[in-house]
Amino acid sequence: MDYLSEKARRLEQYVAGMQPRETGWIKLNTNENPYPPSPEVARSLKNADLARLRLYPDYDSVGLREAVAWNFGVEEENVFCGNGSDEVLALAYQAFFSGKGNILTPDVSYGFYPVWSRMYDVGEKITPLRDDFTIGADDYKRGNGVVIANPNAPTGIALGVPEIEKIARNNPEGVVVADEAYMDFADRADVESAVSLTAKYENLLVVRTFSKSHSLAGMRVGFAIGSRTLIDGLRRVKNAFNSYPLDFLAQTAATAAILDRDYWNETRRQVIATRGKTAARLRELGYRTLDSQANFLFMEAKATKSAKELYEYLFNNKILVRYWDKPRISGFLRVSIGTDSEMEAFIKCVEKQTRPR
């Protein structure tokens, strides 16, 4: 007996990166931070009043929202918190795009976007990346909404604030969602968060996560910053789905993490430095590597037989990276930035498969 609804039968699921259960793997496939969370996180959890676990958590995450607002220089009413940025993005799809068409999004980007479009009956309009894999701001006009990742995934290429502003300005009838999961790893002078634009453009929503630069992927904490109109829309859908999305310990840990700016900056700078060294080594070996502003690299595998064969060789040596057999990117691998020693092991493995030039 098939008990699934017609929609459930038609859904194409998102495929996450492999999470090995045994030890000994070098995990460079899911863009996790190679460094532990701030020591303040451990301290806050150790001192947490566990008797409060018998009670429901703060349904509106007020303390965490205040900390996020302080960190970004916005008002608490302009912040929404959810169970990872994936949940925040899914709520945005429901609140702003469900049942609508002409929602503009790139052809090469985060794999969950088309899944949510099908789940929530969103008519997405695919806008191809340019030949150099950049998002062309001028290609996003007169949509009923826009969803882009900035920096984009899996390419790591980022737009500057003026380009995000152009997209917000050119789509006044729809919400523009800027998914900034990797923005904290940007080090180019012209690339920074678009949060400052949310005070000027009521239709701009910036979505962020604690999973990457704050090393809290296991806690599932994300947030959005935008106009009160957009935040109220997210809250409306949240309260019709799950009114208590963030548990007490997650709120406690995330608040401690975002307040420790020194540790956040120290670890992000380490990731950026390792990214630069790894990209330089790959290019020396003959691998085209895109200009990443994220905590991963997107490398073209022309210096070996194929991206798939290099993926399999790395896998057989217990090094996990991401490979997609999809148009435009089947010749590339996405490699998360690990510690210096992990990236050195990765480079040595790649060297063994590289054809002599």
N, C-alpha and C positions, 0 to 999 in steps of 0.2 A: 504494500500500500504506500503510495506517495502522498505524504501529508504536507508537502511544501506548497506555498502559494505560487502563483504564476511568476510573480516578481522574484521570489527567492530562487526559483528554478533558472531564471534568466540571468541572475547576477554573476558577474565575473569578479572573483575575489582578488584582493591585493595579496601579492606574495612577498612576504618579508624576508630579510636576509637570514641565512641559516644561523641557528644558535646551538652550537655543539654542546653536548652534555658531558663529554669526557674532557680531561685536561690536555694540555700540550699544544693546543692550537694557537696560532697568531691570528687574532680576529680583526680583520681590516675590511669588513663587509657591511657594517651597519652604522657607521659614522658616530660611534660612541666615543666619549672622551677617554683618552688613555690614562688620565690622572683621576685620583679619588676626589670626592666632594671636599669643600672647605672643612677644616677641623671644627668650625663653628656648627656645622650640621650635626656632627657626632655629639658635640657638647649640648646642643639644644634638645636632641632626642634623649640623651642620658638624663637631662633635668626635666623632661616633660612629665606632667602629672598624668600618669597612666590611668588613674581613676576616672579621668574624663572620657576614656574609651567606652564607657557604658552609655554615654550620651551621644546624640547626633552631633556632628561637627557644625561649625558656623556655616550655614548654607550659602552665605554670600562672600565667604573668605575675606572678611573686612581687614584683618591684620595684614594678610598677604597683599591685598590690593593697596593698602596704604604704603607698604614697603616698595611695591612696584611703582606706584605713583611718585614716591620720593626719588627713586632711582632714575626715572625718566623725566622728571620735572613736569608732571601732569597732575590733574586732580583725580582723586579716588573714583569719582563718578565716571571717569573716562577709562576705567580698567575693568576687565572681565576675566575671571579665572576659571579654568576647566581642567578636566582630567587628561592632561597632555595637549599639545597643540593639535593633535589629530582630532580630538573631541571638539575643540574650539572651532576648527575648520569645518567639521561635519555640521555643527550647529549653524555656522555661517551659511553653508549651502542650503540648509533648511529655512533659515530666517530670511535670506535675501534672494535666493535663486530658484527655489522649488517651483516647478510648473512653468518656468520662464524659458525662453529660447535666447539665442544670440549671446551666450555667456562666453567671453573670449578667454582662451587659455592656450599655452604653447603646445606644440606637437611633441616636444621632448621636455618633460618636466617630471614632477613628483607623481609616482604611479597611482597614488590614492585619488587624484583629482577625477579621472574618468570613472573610477569606482563610485565615488559619491554622486557624480552626475547621473549615473544609471540608477543608483539607490533612491535618489530624491527627485527623479523625473526632471532633470535639468537638461536643457538643450544646449550643449556646449558647441562652440564654434572654434574649431582647431585653427590656430594661427601658427604657421611654420616658423621655427627659428631661422635666422638668416644663415647663409652658407658658412659663416665663421662661428656658428652656434650662439650668437648673441640674440637677445630679445630686442627687436626694433620697436621703440616706443611709438613711432609713427604708424605702426601696423595695428595699433589698438585704439580704435575710434568708434564712437557711436554704438557701443555695446549696451546690453541690459545688465552687464556686470563683467568684471574682469578678475581672474585669479592667476597670479604669477608668484613664483618663488624667487626671492631675491636675497642672496645669491641663488641662482637656479640650481636645481638638482636634476640630473647628475653631473652637469657640466661644471658647476662652481663659478660660472661667470656672473658678474653682478652689474646692475645698473646704478648710476648715480642718482642723487636726490632730484636733480632737475628733470631727469627722464621719468621718474615715478610721478612727479608733479604733472608732467605733460599728460601721462595716462589718466590721472585723476581728473584733470581739466577737460580732457577730450571724451570723457564718459560720464557726463553729469546726471544721466538718467539711471545709472546703475552703481552698485557698490563695487569699489576696487579693493580687492583683498591682496595685500602684500605679505606673503608668507616669509618671514625673516628668521627661520629656524637657524640659519648659519651666519647671520649678520655679524655676530661678535668676533668672527674670525677674519673679517675684512681688514686689510691694512693699507689699501690704496687711499690716498688723500681724498679722492673724489667719491668714495663709497662710504656711506654711513646710513644709519637708520632713518626711515621716513616718518618716524614718530612726530617730528617737529611739524610735519605737514598736516597732521590730523586736526590741529586747531584751525586750519584754513579751509580744509576740504571736508565737509560733513560726510561725504561718501567714501572716505578712505579709512580702511580698517587694517591695522598692522597686527600680525599674529606672531607670537614668539613662544619659545619653549625653554624649560629648565633642563632638558635632556642633554643638550650638547655642551655649551660653554659652562654650565654649572654642574655637570657630571651627575645629574639626577634622573637618568633615563629610567631607572628602576622605580622611581617614585611617581611618574606620570603626572607632571604638572606643566600646564601651559597657560598662556594668557593672551588677551587682545587689548589693544589700545585704539580708541576711536572716539567719535562724537557721542554725546549722550544718546542720540537717536539710535545709533548702531548698537551701542552697549545695551540699551533697553530691549532692542530686538533679539539679541543673543540671550538675554535673561528670560525673555518671554518663552523662547523655545526650550531653554534649559529647564524651566519650571514646569513645562508640559512633558518633560522626558525624565529628568533626574534632578530633583531639587537639592540634593546633597552630593555634588560630584566629587569634591575634594575632601579626603578624610583628614582628621585632626593631625596625624603625624606628617602627612604630606604638606599641609599648610605650615606646620612648625619648621620642617626641614627647609622648605623653599624660602621662607622668610629669612632664616639664618643665612642661607646661601647668597641671596641677592644683596644682603646688607654687608657682606664681606667682599668689598670691591677690590681690595688689594690682592686677595687670593685669586679671585676671578681673573684679574688682569695678568697675574703671574703665569697662570696655567695657559691662558689663551695665547700669550706671547711665546710660550714654549711650543705650542702646537704650530703657530705661524712660522717659527724658526725652523722646525723640523720639516714642515711642508716645503719651505723654500729650498732646503738642502736636498730633499728627496726629488723635487721637480728638476733641479739642476742635474742630478745624477741620471735621471731618466733621459733627459735631453741629450746628455753626453753619450748615452748608449744608443741614441737615434730614435727615441720614442717621442713623437709629438705629444706634448702635455699642455692642456689648456691653462689659461691664466686664472687659477682658482682663487676665490676669496672665501672659501669654505674650509672645513676641516677634512677635506678629501681632495684627491686629484683624479682627473679624467684623462686617461692616457690612451693614445691610439697605438695598436699593437702591430704596426707595419714592420717593425724591426725583428719580428719573429714570424712564425708560420701563420698564425691567426690568433685573434683574441681568445677564442674558445679554447684552443690548445694551450695557450699560456695560462688561462684560468685553471684548466684541468691539471697542468703541471704544478702550479702553485698549490692547488687543492691536495694533490698527492703528496706534497711536502708540508701539509698541515698549515697552509697559509690561506685564509679565506679572503676573497675579494668579491666584487659583484660583476656579473656578466649578464647582458640582456641580448637575446637573439631577436632584435627588433630593427625595423628600418632606421637607417641613418646612424645607429649607434652600435651595430653588431661587431664593428671593428675596434671597439673601445672596452676598457675596463675601468671601473671606479674603485679607487683605493683609498680607504680611510686612513687618516694620519694616526699612527700609534706612537709609542715611545721611540727614542733614537735607536735603541737596540732592536726593536721590532722592525723598524724601517730598514735598518742595515741588513737584517736577515732577509727581508723582502727583496732588496736590491741585489744581494748575492744570488738569490734564486733566479731572478729575472736575467741576470748576466749569463747564467748557464744556458738559457734558452735563446739568447740574442744572436742573430746571424752576424758573422763578421762583415764589417763595412768595407 
